[in-house]
Amino acid sequence: MFRRTTAITTMAVFAAMPALAGNVSEPAPEPVVKAPAPVPAAPLTPNWTGFYAGGQLGYANVDADGFDDDDSVIGGLIAGYDYDLQNGFVVGVGFDYDFLDADIGNVASVEDGFRAKLRGGYKIGRGLVYATGGYAWADTDNFGDDDGYFIGAGYEHMVTDQVSLGGEVLYHQFDDFNGGPDADATTVQARAAFRF
């Protein structure tokens, strides 16, 4: 009986030895989880479609035939509507009304002006580079008023989705003021607009 128990115990010990010694095969490596590749962020280009209103302030130089030119502070109100074509281009219409005090010699003074404008430009990030042109009107205290045209260029930058800041340079041409002199004017203005 003792031998039989010893033999069974010996066999049990030998049978358990591989289990106690551990697994002889290499363990399978744990799978490596790779972090997903970062998705490139889309460029932050705002949508320019919508109405805007604001103000502008700057410098004007008025030059009339036969008279010395004169400089003036110029400033006023702006309003308009832009349409974003979603292909990088923006088109729009706008209206400006400005106050100024530029003398034409000692005989008259240009006091205010109005512009109805078309503009078209290309988006660069949050900015818009554009060309503009259209109808111009100017009024003087002695020569009356006159119609003309203007052309120019500008840059506008979206500071937030509702506020834009920019600058504009315009050249104006007026053929005469009720039989008075031909005149031209150059304006440089900083602009601020609220968009809605």
C-alpha positions as CSV (number, residue, x, y, z in Angstrom):
1,M,0.0,0.0,0.0
2,F,2.8,2.3,0.9
3,R,4.5,1.7,-2.4
4,R,1.4,2.3,-4.4
5,T,0.8,5.6,-2.6
6,T,4.5,6.6,-3.2
7,A,4.2,5.7,-6.9
8,I,1.0,7.7,-7.3
9,T,2.5,10.6,-5.5
10,T,5.7,10.5,-7.7
11,M,3.6,10.3,-10.9
12,A,1.5,13.3,-9.7
13,V,4.6,15.3,-9.0
14,F,6.2,14.6,-12.4
15,A,2.9,15.4,-14.1
16,A,2.7,18.7,-12.4
17,M,6.3,19.7,-13.0
18,P,5.7,21.3,-16.5
19,A,2.9,23.3,-15.1
20,L,5.0,24.5,-12.2
21,A,7.9,25.2,-14.4
22,G,5.9,27.6,-16.6
23,N,5.1,27.5,-20.3
24,V,8.0,26.6,-22.6
25,S,6.6,28.5,-25.6
26,E,7.1,32.2,-26.1
27,P,4.0,34.2,-25.1
28,A,2.2,36.0,-27.9
29,P,3.1,39.8,-28.0
30,E,0.4,42.2,-26.9
31,P,-1.0,44.1,-29.8
32,V,0.3,47.6,-30.2
33,V,-2.4,50.2,-30.5
34,K,-1.2,53.1,-32.7
35,A,-2.6,56.6,-32.1
36,P,-4.6,57.8,-35.1
37,A,-2.8,60.2,-37.4
38,P,-3.7,63.8,-36.6
39,V,-6.3,65.3,-39.0
40,P,-5.0,68.5,-40.5
41,A,-7.1,71.4,-39.3
42,A,-9.1,73.1,-42.0
43,P,-8.0,76.7,-42.7
44,L,-9.9,79.2,-40.7
45,T,-11.6,81.1,-43.5
46,P,-14.8,82.9,-42.5
47,N,-17.9,83.1,-44.5
48,W,-18.3,86.7,-45.8
49,T,-21.9,86.4,-46.8
50,G,-24.1,89.0,-45.1
51,F,-24.9,92.6,-44.4
52,Y,-22.4,95.0,-42.7
53,A,-22.5,98.6,-41.4
54,G,-19.8,100.7,-39.8
55,G,-17.6,103.7,-40.1
56,Q,-14.4,105.0,-41.7
57,L,-11.8,107.7,-41.1
58,G,-8.8,108.9,-43.0
59,Y,-7.2,111.4,-45.3
60,A,-8.4,113.1,-48.6
61,N,-6.5,115.1,-51.2
62,V,-8.6,117.2,-53.6
63,D,-7.0,118.7,-56.7
64,A,-9.1,121.0,-59.0
65,D,-7.9,122.4,-62.4
66,G,-6.5,125.9,-62.0
67,F,-6.4,125.7,-58.2
68,D,-3.9,124.5,-55.5
69,D,-4.8,121.1,-54.1
70,D,-5.9,120.8,-50.5
71,D,-5.9,118.1,-47.8
72,S,-8.6,117.2,-45.4
73,V,-9.6,114.7,-42.8
74,I,-12.4,112.6,-44.2
75,G,-14.8,110.2,-42.4
76,G,-18.2,108.8,-42.5
77,L,-20.5,105.8,-42.6
78,I,-20.4,102.6,-44.6
79,A,-23.0,99.9,-45.3
80,G,-23.3,97.0,-47.7
81,Y,-23.7,93.4,-48.5
82,D,-21.2,90.7,-49.4
83,Y,-21.7,87.3,-51.0
84,D,-19.1,84.5,-50.5
85,L,-18.9,82.4,-53.6
86,Q,-17.3,79.6,-51.5
87,N,-14.5,79.2,-54.1
88,G,-12.1,81.8,-52.6
89,F,-13.9,84.8,-54.2
90,V,-16.2,87.3,-52.6
91,V,-18.4,89.9,-54.4
92,G,-20.4,92.7,-52.9
93,V,-22.2,96.1,-53.1
94,G,-21.7,99.0,-50.7
95,F,-22.5,102.6,-49.9
96,D,-20.3,105.2,-48.3
97,Y,-21.2,108.7,-47.0
98,D,-18.3,110.9,-46.0
99,F,-17.8,114.4,-44.5
100,L,-14.7,116.5,-45.3
101,D,-13.6,120.1,-45.7
102,A,-11.2,120.4,-48.7
103,D,-10.8,123.8,-50.2
104,I,-10.8,124.5,-54.0
105,G,-8.7,127.6,-53.9
106,N,-10.4,130.3,-51.9
107,V,-13.7,130.0,-53.9
108,A,-15.3,126.7,-52.7
109,S,-15.0,123.8,-50.3
110,V,-15.8,120.2,-50.8
111,E,-18.0,119.3,-47.9
112,D,-19.4,115.8,-48.4
113,G,-19.4,112.9,-50.7
114,F,-21.3,109.7,-51.5
115,R,-20.2,106.4,-53.2
116,A,-22.2,103.5,-54.6
117,K,-19.7,100.7,-55.1
118,L,-19.2,97.2,-56.4
119,R,-16.3,95.2,-55.1
120,G,-14.8,91.8,-55.8
121,G,-11.9,90.1,-54.0
122,Y,-10.1,87.0,-53.0
123,K,-9.9,85.5,-49.5
124,I,-6.5,85.0,-47.9
125,G,-7.0,83.3,-44.5
126,R,-9.2,85.6,-42.5
127,G,-8.5,88.5,-44.9
128,L,-10.0,89.7,-48.1
129,V,-8.0,91.6,-50.8
130,Y,-10.3,93.4,-53.2
131,A,-10.8,95.9,-56.0
132,T,-13.7,98.3,-56.1
133,G,-15.2,101.0,-58.3
134,G,-18.5,102.7,-59.0
135,Y,-20.4,106.0,-58.8
136,A,-19.2,109.0,-56.8
137,W,-21.0,112.2,-55.9
138,A,-19.5,115.3,-54.2
139,D,-21.0,118.5,-53.0
140,T,-19.4,121.9,-52.5
141,D,-20.6,125.0,-50.8
142,N,-20.2,127.3,-53.9
143,F,-19.9,125.2,-57.0
144,G,-22.8,122.9,-56.2
145,D,-22.5,119.2,-56.6
146,D,-21.2,116.9,-59.3
147,D,-21.3,113.2,-60.3
148,G,-18.2,111.2,-61.1
149,Y,-16.7,107.8,-60.7
150,F,-14.0,106.2,-58.5
151,I,-11.7,103.1,-58.6
152,G,-9.6,101.7,-55.9
153,A,-8.4,98.7,-53.8
154,G,-8.5,97.6,-50.2
155,Y,-7.9,94.9,-47.6
156,E,-10.4,93.8,-44.9
157,H,-9.7,91.4,-42.1
158,M,-12.2,89.4,-40.0
159,V,-11.2,90.0,-36.4
160,T,-14.2,88.0,-35.2
161,D,-17.1,86.5,-37.1
162,Q,-18.9,89.8,-36.6
163,V,-16.2,92.5,-36.6
164,S,-13.9,93.4,-39.5
165,L,-11.2,96.0,-39.9
166,G,-9.6,97.2,-43.1
167,G,-8.2,99.9,-45.2
168,E,-9.0,101.4,-48.6
169,V,-7.4,103.7,-51.2
170,L,-9.7,105.3,-53.8
171,Y,-9.1,107.6,-56.7
172,H,-12.2,109.8,-57.7
173,Q,-12.7,111.8,-60.9
174,F,-15.3,114.6,-61.4
175,D,-15.5,116.3,-64.8
176,D,-16.9,119.7,-63.5
177,F,-18.9,121.3,-60.8
178,N,-21.8,122.9,-62.6
179,G,-19.5,124.4,-65.2
180,G,-16.7,124.9,-62.7
181,P,-13.3,123.1,-62.7
182,D,-12.6,119.5,-63.3
183,A,-11.4,117.8,-60.1
184,D,-10.0,114.6,-58.8
185,A,-9.6,113.3,-55.2
186,T,-7.6,110.6,-53.6
187,T,-8.7,109.1,-50.3
188,V,-7.0,106.7,-47.8
189,Q,-9.3,105.5,-45.0
190,A,-9.3,102.9,-42.2
191,R,-12.6,101.1,-41.9
192,A,-14.4,99.2,-39.2
193,A,-17.6,97.2,-39.8
194,F,-20.1,95.1,-37.8
195,R,-21.4,92.1,-39.7
196,F,-24.8,90.5,-39.3
